Amino acid sequence: MPSLRTLAAAFIASALALPAAAQTRNRDADIRKYPAKDWATNGGDASNTRYSTLTQITPQNAKNLKGAWVTHLGSGLGAKYSFEATPVVKDGILYIATGNDDVFALDGKSGALIWEWRSKIEQNINTVCCGWDNRGLAIGEGKIFMGQLDGNMVALDAKTGKRLWKSEIGKWKEGYTITSAPLYYNGVLYTGIAGGDREARGKVVAVDAKTGKINWTWWTVPAPGEFGSDTW
């Protein structure tokens, strides 16, 4: 997939730039419900329906939609990078990650940069299959969460972009990378891990959102000697 160098967005201003008095700050969205003014998880809700209850866009006025702003992030430039993430939105701020695991906070109304966080990820990672990409972020407890291509998960302060913690989920030298968007719910982050095409053993990991500590790991295939390990 070719690299995308620009991020363009067409937004309804009333959806992304509500008056401060009308916003409920520092409260985690209930991702069991369809989203409205916020888009707090990849896919919109826990079922990944990508459905919004907003009513500004209708079959009658959809033809009038047009670009509101364009911004150039200057990240992930080169043939090995892809730009595949879906933004998350909270209180009028749009958060997006690039194929280099850099994170940007943008004003949803104007596209103006609020802060940026550069991952400084190692560029010699050679176990990533099919190009460098990041498919999205999670948001909760005033933090932005991201899995990285080097197998780490990080938490950033949503207001400042300061890194709050980093937790190793897997080692890239053993074939483990993270490309999927993590899921945040009720104080816990859930993530899968890539690497099956590099003979890495698949797993799902639950991580404490406050500390980055791994709560539990569920392996998708049994280890040698475990039940089921003698099957194909």
C-alpha positions as CSV (number, residue, x, y, z in Angstrom):
1,M,0.0,0.0,0.0
2,P,1.5,3.4,-0.9
3,S,2.3,5.9,1.8
4,L,-0.2,8.7,2.4
5,R,1.5,12.0,3.2
6,T,-1.4,14.2,4.1
7,L,-4.4,13.9,6.4
8,A,-7.6,15.5,5.2
9,A,-10.8,15.7,7.1
10,A,-14.3,17.0,6.6
11,F,-16.1,17.6,9.9
12,I,-19.3,19.1,11.1
13,A,-18.2,21.9,13.4
14,S,-20.9,21.4,15.9
15,A,-19.8,17.8,16.4
16,L,-16.2,18.5,17.1
17,A,-16.1,22.0,18.6
18,L,-18.9,22.0,21.1
19,P,-18.8,24.9,23.6
20,A,-16.7,24.0,26.6
21,A,-19.7,24.4,29.0
22,A,-21.6,21.6,27.1
23,Q,-18.7,19.2,27.3
24,T,-18.2,16.6,30.0
25,R,-14.5,16.5,30.6
26,N,-12.4,13.7,32.1
27,R,-15.2,11.2,31.8
28,D,-14.6,8.0,29.9
29,A,-17.0,7.3,27.1
30,D,-19.3,4.2,27.5
31,I,-18.1,2.3,24.4
32,R,-21.0,-0.1,24.8
33,K,-23.2,2.6,23.3
34,Y,-23.2,4.2,19.9
35,P,-21.0,7.3,19.8
36,A,-22.3,10.9,19.4
37,K,-20.0,14.0,19.8
38,D,-16.9,11.9,20.6
39,W,-15.4,9.0,18.7
40,A,-13.5,7.4,21.7
41,T,-12.5,4.1,20.3
42,N,-11.5,2.5,17.0
43,G,-14.7,1.7,15.1
44,G,-16.7,4.0,17.3
45,D,-17.9,1.5,19.9
46,A,-17.0,-1.9,21.4
47,S,-18.8,-3.7,18.6
48,N,-16.8,-1.7,15.9
49,T,-20.1,-0.7,14.2
50,R,-18.7,2.7,13.0
51,Y,-22.2,4.1,13.5
52,S,-22.8,7.6,14.9
53,T,-26.1,8.9,16.4
54,L,-25.3,12.4,15.1
55,T,-27.9,13.7,12.7
56,Q,-26.2,16.7,10.9
57,I,-25.4,14.6,7.8
58,T,-28.5,13.3,6.0
59,P,-29.2,11.8,2.6
60,Q,-30.4,15.2,1.5
61,N,-27.3,17.2,2.4
62,A,-24.6,14.6,2.0
63,K,-23.9,16.0,-1.5
64,N,-22.9,19.3,0.0
65,L,-20.0,17.9,2.2
66,K,-16.6,19.3,1.5
67,G,-13.2,19.4,3.0
68,A,-12.9,21.7,6.0
69,W,-9.1,21.6,6.4
70,V,-5.9,19.8,5.4
71,T,-2.7,19.4,7.5
72,H,0.6,17.8,6.7
73,L,2.1,15.9,9.7
74,G,5.6,15.3,8.3
75,S,5.7,11.8,9.7
76,G,6.1,8.4,8.2
77,L,7.5,9.7,4.9
78,G,8.9,6.9,2.7
79,A,8.0,3.8,0.8
80,K,8.0,1.5,3.9
81,Y,5.3,3.5,5.8
82,S,1.5,3.3,5.5
83,F,-1.1,5.7,7.0
84,E,-3.9,3.4,8.1
85,A,-5.1,4.7,11.4
86,T,-8.6,5.9,12.2
87,P,-8.6,9.0,14.5
88,V,-10.2,9.0,17.9
89,V,-12.0,12.2,19.0
90,K,-12.6,13.5,22.5
91,D,-13.9,17.0,23.5
92,G,-13.2,18.4,20.0
93,I,-9.6,17.1,19.8
94,L,-8.6,14.6,17.2
95,Y,-5.8,12.1,18.0
96,I,-4.0,10.3,15.2
97,A,-1.0,8.0,14.9
98,T,1.2,7.5,11.8
99,G,3.1,4.5,10.4
100,N,6.2,5.6,12.4
101,D,4.2,5.4,15.7
102,D,4.2,9.2,16.0
103,V,1.1,10.7,17.7
104,F,-0.5,14.0,17.0
105,A,-3.3,16.0,18.7
106,L,-5.2,18.3,16.4
107,D,-8.0,20.9,16.9
108,G,-11.0,19.2,15.2
109,K,-12.4,22.5,14.0
110,S,-9.3,24.0,12.4
111,G,-6.7,21.2,12.1
112,A,-4.2,23.3,14.2
113,L,-1.6,21.2,15.9
114,I,-2.0,21.1,19.7
115,W,0.9,18.7,20.4
116,E,3.0,16.0,18.9
117,W,4.9,13.0,20.3
118,R,7.7,11.4,18.3
119,S,8.2,7.8,19.0
120,K,11.9,7.7,18.0
121,I,11.3,4.1,17.3
122,E,14.2,2.0,16.1
123,Q,14.4,2.2,12.3
124,N,16.2,-1.2,12.0
125,I,13.2,-3.3,13.0
126,N,13.2,-6.0,10.3
127,T,10.4,-8.4,11.6
128,V,7.5,-6.2,10.5
129,C,5.5,-7.8,7.8
130,C,4.0,-5.9,4.8
131,G,5.1,-2.3,5.7
132,W,5.2,-0.1,8.7
133,D,1.7,0.9,10.0
134,N,-0.3,1.8,13.0
135,R,-4.1,1.2,12.9
136,G,-5.1,3.5,15.8
137,L,-5.2,4.6,19.4
138,A,-7.3,4.2,22.5
139,I,-8.3,6.9,24.9
140,G,-9.3,6.8,28.6
141,E,-8.5,8.2,32.0
142,G,-7.1,11.3,30.3
143,K,-4.5,9.2,28.4
144,I,-3.8,8.2,24.9
145,F,-2.7,4.6,24.4
146,M,-0.8,3.1,21.5
147,G,0.9,-0.2,20.6
148,Q,4.2,0.1,18.8
149,L,6.0,-1.8,16.1
150,D,8.8,-2.7,18.5
151,G,6.3,-4.6,20.7
152,N,5.9,-1.9,23.4
153,M,2.7,-0.2,24.5
154,V,2.8,3.4,25.6
155,A,0.5,5.8,27.4
156,L,0.6,9.6,26.7
157,D,-1.0,12.4,28.6
158,A,-4.0,13.5,26.5
159,K,-3.4,17.2,27.3
160,T,0.3,17.5,26.8
161,G,1.5,14.4,24.9
162,K,4.0,13.6,27.6
163,R,4.8,9.9,27.9
164,L,3.5,8.4,31.2
165,W,4.6,4.8,30.9
166,K,5.9,2.2,28.5
167,S,5.3,-1.5,28.8
168,E,6.9,-4.3,26.8
169,I,4.2,-6.7,25.4
170,G,6.7,-8.6,23.2
171,K,10.2,-8.3,21.7
172,W,10.4,-7.3,18.1
173,K,13.6,-9.4,17.7
174,E,11.4,-12.5,18.5
175,G,8.9,-11.4,15.7
176,Y,6.4,-9.6,17.9
177,T,5.0,-6.3,16.8
178,I,1.8,-4.4,17.5
179,T,-0.1,-2.8,14.7
180,S,-3.7,-2.9,15.9
181,A,-5.5,-0.3,17.9
182,P,-5.8,-1.2,21.6
183,L,-9.2,-1.4,23.2
184,Y,-9.7,0.5,26.5
185,Y,-12.5,-0.4,28.8
186,N,-13.0,0.1,32.5
187,G,-9.4,0.7,33.4
188,V,-7.9,-2.0,31.3
189,L,-6.3,-2.1,27.9
190,Y,-6.7,-5.1,25.6
191,T,-4.4,-5.8,22.7
192,G,-3.5,-8.6,20.3
193,I,0.0,-8.9,18.8
194,A,1.2,-9.4,15.3
195,G,3.9,-11.9,14.3
196,G,2.2,-15.1,13.2
197,D,3.8,-14.8,9.8
198,R,7.2,-14.7,11.6
199,E,6.4,-17.8,13.6
200,A,5.7,-15.8,16.8
201,R,3.1,-17.4,19.1
202,G,-0.1,-15.4,19.2
203,K,-1.5,-13.9,22.3
204,V,-4.0,-11.4,23.8
205,V,-2.8,-9.2,26.6
206,A,-4.7,-7.2,29.3
207,V,-2.8,-4.2,30.6
208,D,-3.5,-1.9,33.6
209,A,-4.2,1.5,32.1
210,K,-2.8,3.4,35.1
211,T,0.5,1.6,35.4
212,G,1.2,-0.3,32.2
213,K,1.5,-3.6,34.3
214,I,0.4,-6.7,32.4
215,N,-2.7,-8.2,34.2
216,W,-2.9,-11.4,32.2
217,T,-1.9,-13.1,28.9
218,W,-4.0,-15.5,26.9
219,W,-2.1,-17.6,24.4
220,T,-4.0,-18.3,21.2
221,V,-2.2,-21.6,20.6
222,P,-0.9,-24.2,23.2
223,A,2.7,-24.5,24.1
224,P,4.5,-27.8,23.4
225,G,3.1,-30.5,25.8
226,E,-0.1,-28.6,26.5
227,F,-3.5,-29.9,25.5
228,G,-4.0,-29.5,21.8
229,S,-0.3,-29.1,21.0
230,D,-0.2,-32.4,19.1
231,T,-2.8,-31.3,16.5
232,W,-2.0,-29.6,13.3
